Amino acid sequence: MKALFLVRHGQSSWDDVRLDDRERPLTDKGKRDAAKVGQRLAESEVALDLLVSSPARRARATATAIARKLGIKRRHIVEDERLYRGEVDDLLQLIRELDGEHKRVMLVGHNPLLSDLLLQLTGKDSNLPTCAMAVLRFDTRAWAKVGRKKLDKLGLKYP
């Protein structure tokens, strides 16, 4: 069984219009929501094997807040450009390249990309609001089969 957690970054600030999109920070609400997501996962005793984040500041901050609640050190968060600038096929490739030893993997990124990936994997048109999390379970031993194997279970969680 493989579990894939898709998390859209927390609410970001548009206060400083001079900032490049990649550098936009989280709002206070975005920080609180990200911590809530991490706390709920910790209370459910979820142990991630890998946490992959977009390199954008708001996604990294979301991933860091979640990781902190799960006892994962910041240096163990992997950044992947495909979560910022990629297409659905790029994310499918990222997933299919994952080490088979990893059973529970979280991707922290952006919309519309994550919602499009969710549609591709589930056939359900679900818009992920900020800091929402989709949990997908696949009855397979190999990440390479994700997207080719039928989805076993889908759960949506909101902060």
Biotite code that builds the C-alpha atoms (Angstrom):
import biotite.structure as struc

atoms = struc.array([
    struc.Atom([0.000, 0.000, 0.000], chain_id="A", res_id=1, res_name="MET", atom_name="CA", element="C"),
    struc.Atom([1.266, 3.489, -0.908], chain_id="A", res_id=2, res_name="LYS", atom_name="CA", element="C"),
    struc.Atom([-0.141, 6.703, 0.551], chain_id="A", res_id=3, res_name="ALA", atom_name="CA", element="C"),
    struc.Atom([0.270, 10.018, -1.234], chain_id="A", res_id=4, res_name="LEU", atom_name="CA", element="C"),
    struc.Atom([-0.510, 13.259, 0.616], chain_id="A", res_id=5, res_name="PHE", atom_name="CA", element="C"),
    struc.Atom([-1.081, 16.281, -1.618], chain_id="A", res_id=6, res_name="LEU", atom_name="CA", element="C"),
    struc.Atom([-1.026, 19.594, 0.267], chain_id="A", res_id=7, res_name="VAL", atom_name="CA", element="C"),
    struc.Atom([-1.641, 22.990, -1.247], chain_id="A", res_id=8, res_name="ARG", atom_name="CA", element="C"),
    struc.Atom([0.440, 25.694, 0.430], chain_id="A", res_id=9, res_name="HIS", atom_name="CA", element="C"),
    struc.Atom([-1.162, 27.895, 3.079], chain_id="A", res_id=10, res_name="GLY", atom_name="CA", element="C"),
    struc.Atom([-2.683, 31.279, 2.341], chain_id="A", res_id=11, res_name="GLN", atom_name="CA", element="C"),
    struc.Atom([-0.015, 33.623, 0.994], chain_id="A", res_id=12, res_name="SER", atom_name="CA", element="C"),
    struc.Atom([0.408, 37.356, 1.212], chain_id="A", res_id=13, res_name="SER", atom_name="CA", element="C"),
    struc.Atom([-0.008, 39.729, -1.712], chain_id="A", res_id=14, res_name="TRP", atom_name="CA", element="C"),
    struc.Atom([0.890, 42.760, 0.446], chain_id="A", res_id=15, res_name="ASP", atom_name="CA", element="C"),
    struc.Atom([4.209, 43.493, -1.247], chain_id="A", res_id=16, res_name="ASP", atom_name="CA", element="C"),
    struc.Atom([3.519, 43.608, -4.987], chain_id="A", res_id=17, res_name="VAL", atom_name="CA", element="C"),
    struc.Atom([7.244, 44.050, -5.659], chain_id="A", res_id=18, res_name="ARG", atom_name="CA", element="C"),
    struc.Atom([7.952, 40.487, -4.523], chain_id="A", res_id=19, res_name="LEU", atom_name="CA", element="C"),
    struc.Atom([8.506, 37.856, -7.158], chain_id="A", res_id=20, res_name="ASP", atom_name="CA", element="C"),
    struc.Atom([5.785, 35.177, -7.039], chain_id="A", res_id=21, res_name="ASP", atom_name="CA", element="C"),
    struc.Atom([8.317, 32.641, -5.779], chain_id="A", res_id=22, res_name="ARG", atom_name="CA", element="C"),
    struc.Atom([9.100, 34.862, -2.757], chain_id="A", res_id=23, res_name="GLU", atom_name="CA", element="C"),
    struc.Atom([5.573, 35.496, -1.459], chain_id="A", res_id=24, res_name="ARG", atom_name="CA", element="C"),
    struc.Atom([5.356, 34.553, 2.255], chain_id="A", res_id=25, res_name="PRO", atom_name="CA", element="C"),
    struc.Atom([2.521, 32.959, 4.197], chain_id="A", res_id=26, res_name="LEU", atom_name="CA", element="C"),
    struc.Atom([0.006, 35.150, 5.977], chain_id="A", res_id=27, res_name="THR", atom_name="CA", element="C"),
    struc.Atom([-0.564, 34.593, 9.697], chain_id="A", res_id=28, res_name="ASP", atom_name="CA", element="C"),
    struc.Atom([-3.616, 32.515, 8.751], chain_id="A", res_id=29, res_name="LYS", atom_name="CA", element="C"),
    struc.Atom([-1.481, 30.467, 6.346], chain_id="A", res_id=30, res_name="GLY", atom_name="CA", element="C"),
    struc.Atom([1.024, 29.769, 9.128], chain_id="A", res_id=31, res_name="LYS", atom_name="CA", element="C"),
    struc.Atom([-1.721, 28.746, 11.579], chain_id="A", res_id=32, res_name="ARG", atom_name="CA", element="C"),
    struc.Atom([-3.415, 26.488, 9.006], chain_id="A", res_id=33, res_name="ASP", atom_name="CA", element="C"),
    struc.Atom([-0.150, 24.753, 8.092], chain_id="A", res_id=34, res_name="ALA", atom_name="CA", element="C"),
    struc.Atom([0.556, 24.085, 11.771], chain_id="A", res_id=35, res_name="ALA", atom_name="CA", element="C"),
    struc.Atom([-3.000, 22.688, 12.161], chain_id="A", res_id=36, res_name="LYS", atom_name="CA", element="C"),
    struc.Atom([-2.458, 20.277, 9.279], chain_id="A", res_id=37, res_name="VAL", atom_name="CA", element="C"),
    struc.Atom([0.779, 19.084, 10.858], chain_id="A", res_id=38, res_name="GLY", atom_name="CA", element="C"),
    struc.Atom([-0.863, 18.770, 14.285], chain_id="A", res_id=39, res_name="GLN", atom_name="CA", element="C"),
    struc.Atom([-3.725, 16.682, 12.901], chain_id="A", res_id=40, res_name="ARG", atom_name="CA", element="C"),
    struc.Atom([-1.275, 14.384, 11.167], chain_id="A", res_id=41, res_name="LEU", atom_name="CA", element="C"),
    struc.Atom([0.765, 14.070, 14.362], chain_id="A", res_id=42, res_name="ALA", atom_name="CA", element="C"),
    struc.Atom([-2.374, 13.278, 16.383], chain_id="A", res_id=43, res_name="GLU", atom_name="CA", element="C"),
    struc.Atom([-3.224, 10.586, 13.818], chain_id="A", res_id=44, res_name="SER", atom_name="CA", element="C"),
    struc.Atom([0.321, 9.258, 14.243], chain_id="A", res_id=45, res_name="GLU", atom_name="CA", element="C"),
    struc.Atom([1.110, 9.643, 10.558], chain_id="A", res_id=46, res_name="VAL", atom_name="CA", element="C"),
    struc.Atom([4.780, 9.005, 9.872], chain_id="A", res_id=47, res_name="ALA", atom_name="CA", element="C"),
    struc.Atom([5.939, 10.336, 6.526], chain_id="A", res_id=48, res_name="LEU", atom_name="CA", element="C"),
    struc.Atom([8.796, 8.629, 4.742], chain_id="A", res_id=49, res_name="ASP", atom_name="CA", element="C"),
    struc.Atom([9.417, 11.615, 2.476], chain_id="A", res_id=50, res_name="LEU", atom_name="CA", element="C"),
    struc.Atom([8.267, 15.243, 2.291], chain_id="A", res_id=51, res_name="LEU", atom_name="CA", element="C"),
    struc.Atom([8.783, 17.007, -1.055], chain_id="A", res_id=52, res_name="VAL", atom_name="CA", element="C"),
    struc.Atom([8.060, 20.716, -1.456], chain_id="A", res_id=53, res_name="SER", atom_name="CA", element="C"),
    struc.Atom([7.945, 23.297, -4.172], chain_id="A", res_id=54, res_name="SER", atom_name="CA", element="C"),
    struc.Atom([10.906, 25.681, -3.794], chain_id="A", res_id=55, res_name="PRO", atom_name="CA", element="C"),
    struc.Atom([8.527, 28.670, -3.526], chain_id="A", res_id=56, res_name="ALA", atom_name="CA", element="C"),
    struc.Atom([8.743, 30.410, -0.142], chain_id="A", res_id=57, res_name="ARG", atom_name="CA", element="C"),
    struc.Atom([5.066, 29.862, 0.783], chain_id="A", res_id=58, res_name="ARG", atom_name="CA", element="C"),
    struc.Atom([5.242, 26.134, -0.019], chain_id="A", res_id=59, res_name="ALA", atom_name="CA", element="C"),
    struc.Atom([8.530, 25.693, 1.874], chain_id="A", res_id=60, res_name="ARG", atom_name="CA", element="C"),
    struc.Atom([7.024, 27.472, 4.890], chain_id="A", res_id=61, res_name="ALA", atom_name="CA", element="C"),
    struc.Atom([3.951, 25.213, 4.744], chain_id="A", res_id=62, res_name="THR", atom_name="CA", element="C"),
    struc.Atom([6.109, 22.097, 4.481], chain_id="A", res_id=63, res_name="ALA", atom_name="CA", element="C"),
    struc.Atom([8.314, 23.292, 7.346], chain_id="A", res_id=64, res_name="THR", atom_name="CA", element="C"),
    struc.Atom([5.334, 23.948, 9.641], chain_id="A", res_id=65, res_name="ALA", atom_name="CA", element="C"),
    struc.Atom([3.937, 20.483, 8.938], chain_id="A", res_id=66, res_name="ILE", atom_name="CA", element="C"),
    struc.Atom([7.354, 18.864, 9.346], chain_id="A", res_id=67, res_name="ALA", atom_name="CA", element="C"),
    struc.Atom([7.911, 20.595, 12.682], chain_id="A", res_id=68, res_name="ARG", atom_name="CA", element="C"),
    struc.Atom([4.708, 19.034, 14.097], chain_id="A", res_id=69, res_name="LYS", atom_name="CA", element="C"),
    struc.Atom([5.782, 15.611, 12.809], chain_id="A", res_id=70, res_name="LEU", atom_name="CA", element="C"),
    struc.Atom([9.299, 15.844, 14.216], chain_id="A", res_id=71, res_name="GLY", atom_name="CA", element="C"),
    struc.Atom([10.900, 16.049, 10.761], chain_id="A", res_id=72, res_name="ILE", atom_name="CA", element="C"),
    struc.Atom([13.921, 18.328, 10.534], chain_id="A", res_id=73, res_name="LYS", atom_name="CA", element="C"),
    struc.Atom([13.874, 21.085, 7.875], chain_id="A", res_id=74, res_name="ARG", atom_name="CA", element="C"),
    struc.Atom([16.985, 19.659, 6.247], chain_id="A", res_id=75, res_name="ARG", atom_name="CA", element="C"),
    struc.Atom([15.056, 16.475, 5.456], chain_id="A", res_id=76, res_name="HIS", atom_name="CA", element="C"),
    struc.Atom([12.525, 18.303, 3.277], chain_id="A", res_id=77, res_name="ILE", atom_name="CA", element="C"),
    struc.Atom([13.353, 17.776, -0.384], chain_id="A", res_id=78, res_name="VAL", atom_name="CA", element="C"),
    struc.Atom([12.624, 20.595, -2.830], chain_id="A", res_id=79, res_name="GLU", atom_name="CA", element="C"),
    struc.Atom([11.625, 19.844, -6.401], chain_id="A", res_id=80, res_name="ASP", atom_name="CA", element="C"),
    struc.Atom([11.135, 22.508, -9.071], chain_id="A", res_id=81, res_name="GLU", atom_name="CA", element="C"),
    struc.Atom([8.458, 20.400, -10.777], chain_id="A", res_id=82, res_name="ARG", atom_name="CA", element="C"),
    struc.Atom([6.106, 21.226, -7.893], chain_id="A", res_id=83, res_name="LEU", atom_name="CA", element="C"),
    struc.Atom([6.406, 24.912, -8.807], chain_id="A", res_id=84, res_name="TYR", atom_name="CA", element="C"),
    struc.Atom([6.770, 25.080, -12.574], chain_id="A", res_id=85, res_name="ARG", atom_name="CA", element="C"),
    struc.Atom([5.751, 21.606, -13.675], chain_id="A", res_id=86, res_name="GLY", atom_name="CA", element="C"),
    struc.Atom([2.816, 20.064, -15.466], chain_id="A", res_id=87, res_name="GLU", atom_name="CA", element="C"),
    struc.Atom([0.728, 17.083, -14.340], chain_id="A", res_id=88, res_name="VAL", atom_name="CA", element="C"),
    struc.Atom([2.922, 14.697, -16.350], chain_id="A", res_id=89, res_name="ASP", atom_name="CA", element="C"),
    struc.Atom([5.976, 16.076, -14.529], chain_id="A", res_id=90, res_name="ASP", atom_name="CA", element="C"),
    struc.Atom([4.383, 15.332, -11.152], chain_id="A", res_id=91, res_name="LEU", atom_name="CA", element="C"),
    struc.Atom([3.379, 11.857, -12.271], chain_id="A", res_id=92, res_name="LEU", atom_name="CA", element="C"),
    struc.Atom([7.007, 11.295, -13.277], chain_id="A", res_id=93, res_name="GLN", atom_name="CA", element="C"),
    struc.Atom([8.197, 12.602, -9.888], chain_id="A", res_id=94, res_name="LEU", atom_name="CA", element="C"),
    struc.Atom([5.839, 10.158, -8.127], chain_id="A", res_id=95, res_name="ILE", atom_name="CA", element="C"),
    struc.Atom([6.814, 7.223, -10.328], chain_id="A", res_id=96, res_name="ARG", atom_name="CA", element="C"),
    struc.Atom([10.509, 7.887, -9.631], chain_id="A", res_id=97, res_name="GLU", atom_name="CA", element="C"),
    struc.Atom([10.045, 7.590, -5.849], chain_id="A", res_id=98, res_name="LEU", atom_name="CA", element="C"),
    struc.Atom([12.001, 4.934, -4.006], chain_id="A", res_id=99, res_name="ASP", atom_name="CA", element="C"),
    struc.Atom([9.821, 1.872, -3.460], chain_id="A", res_id=100, res_name="GLY", atom_name="CA", element="C"),
    struc.Atom([10.867, 1.798, 0.195], chain_id="A", res_id=101, res_name="GLU", atom_name="CA", element="C"),
    struc.Atom([8.844, 4.980, 0.826], chain_id="A", res_id=102, res_name="HIS", atom_name="CA", element="C"),
    struc.Atom([5.293, 4.118, 1.812], chain_id="A", res_id=103, res_name="LYS", atom_name="CA", element="C"),
    struc.Atom([3.953, 7.555, 2.808], chain_id="A", res_id=104, res_name="ARG", atom_name="CA", element="C"),
    struc.Atom([4.982, 10.589, 0.751], chain_id="A", res_id=105, res_name="VAL", atom_name="CA", element="C"),
    struc.Atom([3.770, 14.176, 0.959], chain_id="A", res_id=106, res_name="MET", atom_name="CA", element="C"),
    struc.Atom([3.952, 16.695, -1.885], chain_id="A", res_id=107, res_name="LEU", atom_name="CA", element="C"),
    struc.Atom([3.469, 20.379, -0.991], chain_id="A", res_id=108, res_name="VAL", atom_name="CA", element="C"),
    struc.Atom([2.741, 22.623, -3.938], chain_id="A", res_id=109, res_name="GLY", atom_name="CA", element="C"),
    struc.Atom([0.352, 24.916, -5.775], chain_id="A", res_id=110, res_name="HIS", atom_name="CA", element="C"),
    struc.Atom([-2.906, 25.123, -7.627], chain_id="A", res_id=111, res_name="ASN", atom_name="CA", element="C"),
    struc.Atom([-4.041, 24.549, -10.261], chain_id="A", res_id=112, res_name="PRO", atom_name="CA", element="C"),
    struc.Atom([-1.311, 21.915, -10.591], chain_id="A", res_id=113, res_name="LEU", atom_name="CA", element="C"),
    struc.Atom([-2.221, 19.848, -7.500], chain_id="A", res_id=114, res_name="LEU", atom_name="CA", element="C"),
    struc.Atom([-5.950, 19.936, -8.291], chain_id="A", res_id=115, res_name="SER", atom_name="CA", element="C"),
    struc.Atom([-5.171, 18.877, -11.866], chain_id="A", res_id=116, res_name="ASP", atom_name="CA", element="C"),
    struc.Atom([-3.036, 16.001, -10.546], chain_id="A", res_id=117, res_name="LEU", atom_name="CA", element="C"),
    struc.Atom([-5.859, 15.004, -8.211], chain_id="A", res_id=118, res_name="LEU", atom_name="CA", element="C"),
    struc.Atom([-8.276, 14.974, -11.155], chain_id="A", res_id=119, res_name="LEU", atom_name="CA", element="C"),
    struc.Atom([-5.847, 12.860, -13.185], chain_id="A", res_id=120, res_name="GLN", atom_name="CA", element="C"),
    struc.Atom([-5.407, 10.310, -10.377], chain_id="A", res_id=121, res_name="LEU", atom_name="CA", element="C"),
    struc.Atom([-9.011, 10.134, -9.160], chain_id="A", res_id=122, res_name="THR", atom_name="CA", element="C"),
    struc.Atom([-11.247, 11.223, -12.015], chain_id="A", res_id=123, res_name="GLY", atom_name="CA", element="C"),
    struc.Atom([-12.853, 13.650, -9.546], chain_id="A", res_id=124, res_name="LYS", atom_name="CA", element="C"),
    struc.Atom([-12.757, 17.386, -10.135], chain_id="A", res_id=125, res_name="ASP", atom_name="CA", element="C"),
    struc.Atom([-11.728, 18.682, -6.695], chain_id="A", res_id=126, res_name="SER", atom_name="CA", element="C"),
    struc.Atom([-10.371, 22.156, -6.133], chain_id="A", res_id=127, res_name="ASN", atom_name="CA", element="C"),
    struc.Atom([-7.920, 22.206, -3.233], chain_id="A", res_id=128, res_name="LEU", atom_name="CA", element="C"),
    struc.Atom([-8.292, 25.419, -1.231], chain_id="A", res_id=129, res_name="PRO", atom_name="CA", element="C"),
    struc.Atom([-5.243, 26.778, 0.577], chain_id="A", res_id=130, res_name="THR", atom_name="CA", element="C"),
    struc.Atom([-3.752, 24.318, 3.065], chain_id="A", res_id=131, res_name="CYS", atom_name="CA", element="C"),
    struc.Atom([-6.163, 21.556, 2.053], chain_id="A", res_id=132, res_name="ALA", atom_name="CA", element="C"),
    struc.Atom([-4.826, 18.026, 1.919], chain_id="A", res_id=133, res_name="MET", atom_name="CA", element="C"),
    struc.Atom([-5.835, 15.111, -0.258], chain_id="A", res_id=134, res_name="ALA", atom_name="CA", element="C"),
    struc.Atom([-4.826, 11.657, 0.947], chain_id="A", res_id=135, res_name="VAL", atom_name="CA", element="C"),
    struc.Atom([-4.684, 9.039, -1.784], chain_id="A", res_id=136, res_name="LEU", atom_name="CA", element="C"),
    struc.Atom([-4.058, 5.367, -1.107], chain_id="A", res_id=137, res_name="ARG", atom_name="CA", element="C"),
    struc.Atom([-2.991, 2.953, -3.797], chain_id="A", res_id=138, res_name="PHE", atom_name="CA", element="C"),
    struc.Atom([-2.947, -0.822, -3.454], chain_id="A", res_id=139, res_name="ASP", atom_name="CA", element="C"),
    struc.Atom([0.483, -1.291, -4.970], chain_id="A", res_id=140, res_name="THR", atom_name="CA", element="C"),
    struc.Atom([4.070, -1.910, -3.900], chain_id="A", res_id=141, res_name="ARG", atom_name="CA", element="C"),
    struc.Atom([5.583, 0.300, -6.595], chain_id="A", res_id=142, res_name="ALA", atom_name="CA", element="C"),
    struc.Atom([5.212, 4.047, -7.041], chain_id="A", res_id=143, res_name="TRP", atom_name="CA", element="C"),
    struc.Atom([5.823, 3.431, -10.739], chain_id="A", res_id=144, res_name="ALA", atom_name="CA", element="C"),
    struc.Atom([2.279, 2.020, -10.945], chain_id="A", res_id=145, res_name="LYS", atom_name="CA", element="C"),
    struc.Atom([0.577, 5.096, -9.478], chain_id="A", res_id=146, res_name="VAL", atom_name="CA", element="C"),
    struc.Atom([-1.719, 6.555, -12.093], chain_id="A", res_id=147, res_name="GLY", atom_name="CA", element="C"),
    struc.Atom([-1.842, 3.204, -13.822], chain_id="A", res_id=148, res_name="ARG", atom_name="CA", element="C"),
    struc.Atom([-3.266, 1.310, -10.836], chain_id="A", res_id=149, res_name="LYS", atom_name="CA", element="C"),
    struc.Atom([-6.764, 1.967, -9.564], chain_id="A", res_id=150, res_name="LYS", atom_name="CA", element="C"),
    struc.Atom([-7.034, 4.308, -6.608], chain_id="A", res_id=151, res_name="LEU", atom_name="CA", element="C"),
    struc.Atom([-7.939, 2.380, -3.450], chain_id="A", res_id=152, res_name="ASP", atom_name="CA", element="C"),
    struc.Atom([-9.096, 5.291, -1.252], chain_id="A", res_id=153, res_name="LYS", atom_name="CA", element="C"),
    struc.Atom([-9.348, 9.082, -1.319], chain_id="A", res_id=154, res_name="LEU", atom_name="CA", element="C"),
    struc.Atom([-9.762, 11.462, 1.605], chain_id="A", res_id=155, res_name="GLY", atom_name="CA", element="C"),
    struc.Atom([-9.921, 15.271, 1.586], chain_id="A", res_id=156, res_name="LEU", atom_name="CA", element="C"),
    struc.Atom([-9.054, 17.278, 4.694], chain_id="A", res_id=157, res_name="LYS", atom_name="CA", element="C"),
    struc.Atom([-9.283, 20.990, 5.316], chain_id="A", res_id=158, res_name="TYR", atom_name="CA", element="C"),
    struc.Atom([-7.585, 23.103, 8.024], chain_id="A", res_id=159, res_name="PRO", atom_name="CA", element="C"),
])
